[in-house]
Amino acid sequence: MPVLPAFGPDPVFLAATKALHQSLSSIGQLTEPMRRFNAFIATTGRHHRLVETAGWLPHYTTPFDRLDDAEDAGEVSLLLEAHYSD
């Protein structure tokens, strides 16, 4: 009777997949600062567009942290008017 080969994962394949997984995890850690920077740039760009569309100029005194929930230029204009009036 012929002997069938043992079935199971190849140790070389397992080692290669483990190495690949570790490499991809390292790449993810290396790219995390760039992902956060890109998110910051996108948010800042959105805030500046809203402020400019509302007829205001972005300034270091602009309360950008309060613009996250703003939906449109009208809302931003009212928010900025109240901020600078206070």
C-alpha positions, 0 to 999 in steps of 0.5 A: 500500500502506498504511503500518502504524504502528510497533509498540513501547512508547510513550515517554510510557508508558515515562516514566510507568512509570519515574516510578512505579517511582521513586516506589514505590521512594522509598515503600519507603525511607520506610516501612522504619523503620516496618516495622522498628518494627512487627517490634520491637513484634510481637516484644516483645509475643510475648516479654511474653506468653510471660513473663506466661503463664509466671507471671513479670512482664516486667522490664528484667533479663529476658533477652528476647534469649534468648526468640526460640526459646522455644516455650511458657510452660514453656520460658520458665519454666525459662529464666527460673528458670535465669537468675535462679538464676545 
